[in-house]
Amino acid sequence: MGDHFKADTDQLDRFVKSLQQSLKDLDEARKALSHVRADQIGTARLDEACDTFQEKWKYGSEQLSEMIGAISEGVKANKLSYEALEENLAQALKKMGATAAANAGGTN
């Protein structure tokens, strides 16, 4: 049965780091674009379109950052749960082994 379910906690760590890096990259891209002013680009219509894009990009990137942060926290919590499960299972198996050995030694 153990062959069918495996949790790779190292992979979960790598996933969390990847999510955190994506947050940094998204924030850096947003900050880089915030320095570009629409009035530097050209026509009034293009300037207005750029301002609108900047507003939507800022809102969207903030929403995405919140979602990525929540996913990251969820993955961290799952990783900790898997580690606790593994530790508890190992302790239970050791107790069972010790009990079985004691019972086998006492019945001879």
PALO-163857 format. One record per residue (C-alpha): residue number from 0; chain; x, y, z. Coordinates in steps of 0.02 Angstrom, whole numbers, plus 50000, padded with zeros to 5 digits. Example, Ala and Ser with C-alpha at 12.3 -4.5 7.8 and 13.67 -1.06 7.14 Angstrom:
BEGIN
(node 0,"A",(50615,49775,50390)),
(node 1,"A",(50684,49947,50357)),
//
This chain:
BEGIN
(node 0,"A",(50000,50000,50000)),
(node 1,"A",(50145,50119,50035)),
(node 2,"A",(50195,50109,49853)),
(node 3,"A",(50035,50196,49800)),
(node 4,"A",(50047,50351,49909)),
(node 5,"A",(50205,50452,49930)),
(node 6,"A",(50233,50631,49982)),
(node 7,"A",(50400,50705,49931)),
(node 8,"A",(50426,50841,50060)),
(node 9,"A",(50584,50900,49973)),
(node 10,"A",(50480,50929,49816)),
(node 11,"A",(50355,51027,49921)),
(node 12,"A",(50499,51136,49984)),
(node 13,"A",(50556,51168,49805)),
(node 14,"A",(50377,51212,49755)),
(node 15,"A",(50363,51338,49898)),
(node 16,"A",(50529,51417,49847)),
(node 17,"A",(50469,51427,49667)),
(node 18,"A",(50308,51512,49723)),
(node 19,"A",(50405,51635,49830)),
(node 20,"A",(50521,51674,49684)),
(node 21,"A",(50371,51704,49571)),
(node 22,"A",(50306,51830,49698)),
(node 23,"A",(50473,51921,49696)),
(node 24,"A",(50478,51920,49505)),
(node 25,"A",(50301,51985,49492)),
(node 26,"A",(50335,52124,49616)),
(node 27,"A",(50495,52173,49526)),
(node 28,"A",(50405,52180,49358)),
(node 29,"A",(50267,52288,49432)),
(node 30,"A",(50394,52406,49511)),
(node 31,"A",(50492,52419,49348)),
(node 32,"A",(50335,52465,49252)),
(node 33,"A",(50280,52592,49383)),
(node 34,"A",(50424,52706,49332)),
(node 35,"A",(50362,52719,49153)),
(node 36,"A",(50239,52862,49139)),
(node 37,"A",(50109,52862,49005)),
(node 38,"A",(50147,53042,48957)),
(node 39,"A",(50320,52984,48900)),
(node 40,"A",(50250,52870,48766)),
(node 41,"A",(50158,52977,48641)),
(node 42,"A",(49981,53017,48593)),
(node 43,"A",(49845,53058,48719)),
(node 44,"A",(49749,52900,48671)),
(node 45,"A",(49903,52791,48695)),
(node 46,"A",(49943,52880,48858)),
(node 47,"A",(49767,52844,48923)),
(node 48,"A",(49779,52662,48870)),
(node 49,"A",(49945,52645,48961)),
(node 50,"A",(49876,52724,49119)),
(node 51,"A",(49728,52605,49114)),
(node 52,"A",(49845,52458,49089)),
(node 53,"A",(49954,52514,49235)),
(node 54,"A",(49802,52521,49350)),
(node 55,"A",(49740,52350,49296)),
(node 56,"A",(49914,52275,49303)),
(node 57,"A",(49939,52340,49480)),
(node 58,"A",(49771,52274,49539)),
(node 59,"A",(49793,52107,49451)),
(node 60,"A",(49970,52081,49512)),
(node 61,"A",(49918,52120,49691)),
(node 62,"A",(49776,51994,49679)),
(node 63,"A",(49892,51864,49604)),
(node 64,"A",(50020,51896,49740)),
(node 65,"A",(49888,51865,49874)),
(node 66,"A",(49835,51702,49791)),
(node 67,"A",(50014,51641,49770)),
(node 68,"A",(50049,51684,49951)),
(node 69,"A",(49898,51584,50009)),
(node 70,"A",(49948,51435,49901)),
(node 71,"A",(50124,51445,49970)),
(node 72,"A",(50061,51444,50149)),
(node 73,"A",(49947,51296,50110)),
(node 74,"A",(50090,51196,50036)),
(node 75,"A",(50199,51235,50187)),
(node 76,"A",(50059,51176,50303)),
(node 77,"A",(50038,51016,50203)),
(node 78,"A",(50224,50982,50208)),
(node 79,"A",(50225,51000,50397)),
(node 80,"A",(50075,50883,50409)),
(node 81,"A",(50161,50751,50302)),
(node 82,"A",(50318,50764,50408)),
(node 83,"A",(50216,50745,50569)),
(node 84,"A",(50123,50597,50495)),
(node 85,"A",(50286,50512,50448)),
(node 86,"A",(50358,50542,50621)),
(node 87,"A",(50202,50478,50710)),
(node 88,"A",(50194,50326,50597)),
(node 89,"A",(50378,50286,50629)),
(node 90,"A",(50351,50298,50817)),
(node 91,"A",(50195,50188,50809)),
(node 92,"A",(50287,50057,50708)),
(node 93,"A",(50432,50057,50831)),
(node 94,"A",(50311,50031,50976)),
(node 95,"A",(50225,49890,50883)),
(node 96,"A",(50393,49809,50848)),
(node 97,"A",(50447,49825,51030)),
(node 98,"A",(50281,49755,51090)),
(node 99,"A",(50292,49609,50968)),
(node 100,"A",(50470,49572,51020)),
(node 101,"A",(50423,49578,51205)),
(node 102,"A",(50274,49463,51175)),
(node 103,"A",(50378,49341,51073)),
(node 104,"A",(50512,49337,51207)),
(node 105,"A",(50387,49308,51346)),
(node 106,"A",(50300,49159,51264)),
(node 107,"A",(50455,49050,51244)),
//
